[in-house]
Amino acid sequence: MGAVRRCTRSACSQPAVATLTYVYADQTAVLGPLATAAEPHTYDLCEEHSRRLSAPNGWSVLRLAPAPSTVRPSHDDLLALADAVREVGRRRPRPAAGPPGLTLVPPPKED
């Protein structure tokens, strides 16, 4: 299991819930769901810092995710996850199709 990513703001040790990136050509700050992996030139923010985010004068903020405090796993989400894990556990590997594999045998040694 991976380590929890933390907010990139100075002196903040809260867990990150959103990722911030900038589109300089459009003068837009884009705040979206937490990226699956940390990327260069992006910033992971905690709930408080993502809520308080503001952009420089003349820039706009595009928020792609709902407020993190409103996003909670539902009972249906947990059941779907459990079903998926069970299904993977039930699968059996298929035997390989075609002729059996070849084995290299070294030539006999001459005396």
N, C-alpha and C positions, 0 to 999 in steps of 0.2 A: 504494500500500500504506500502511495506517495506521501510526501510531506505536505502539510497544509501551507499554501502560499499566503504570505502576509501582505498587508497594505504597503505600498511603496512610499507613502508619505513619511517624511522624517518624524522620528519619535513615535510612530504608530505601530503597534504590534498586533492589531486586530486582524482576523482572517479576511482575506480578499473575497469579494463577492461579485465584482465587476471589473471589466478591462476597458481602459481609456486609450484611444488612439486619436491622432490628428490627421485631417485631410487638408493639407496646407493650401492646395489649389482652390478649394472651396471655402476656406476659412471656417472650417467646421471641426468641432471636437465631438467625437463619436464615443458614447458610453454604451457598452453592450454587456452581454453575459460574460462571465469569467471565461477566458480563453482556456482551451484544454491544456495548453503548454505555455510557459512564459516565452514571450517573443521580444526581440530587441525593438526598441522604439515604441513600446506599449507600456502602460502603467496599470498595475493591479490596485484596486481601491477597495477599502472596507465599505460597509453600509453607510456609515456616517459621512465619510468623505465623498462617496458617490452621490449622496443626497445633496450635499452642500456644494457640489461642483459648479463653478462658473467659468465662463470663457472670457478671453481678452475682448476689449471694445472692438466692435465690428464683426466679431465671430459669433457663430451660433452653436448651440449644443444639441446634438441629436441623441436622444435616449432610446435605445433599442430594446431595453429590457424593462419589465415591470419592476416596481419597488421590491427589492430583495426580501423585505419583511413579509410581503404578501405571498411569496413563492414557497410553498411547503409541499413535501411529497404527500400525495393523497393515498388513501387505502388502496385504490385501484392501481396506482403506480407501484406500490410495494407488492401487490399480488402479481402483477405482470412481470416484475423482476424475478420473483420466486418461481413463477411458471417457466420463464426462460432458462433459469439455472437448472431446474428439474429436467427440462427437455434436453439440454446439453448432456446432462448426466446419463440419460437413457440411451443416447446414441452409441452404437457399437461400430468400431472401425470395420470397413468393408475389406474383404480379402482383395489383394491386388489382382487385376485382370491380366490375362495373357499368360505366356509361358513362365515357368519358374525362373528365378534369377540365375545367372551363371556365376560359377566360382572359379577363380584363377588357381590353377594347380601348377606349382613350379616343375620344371622338367627334372627327370631323374638325374642324380649326380653320377658322373662317370668315374670309375676307379682307375 
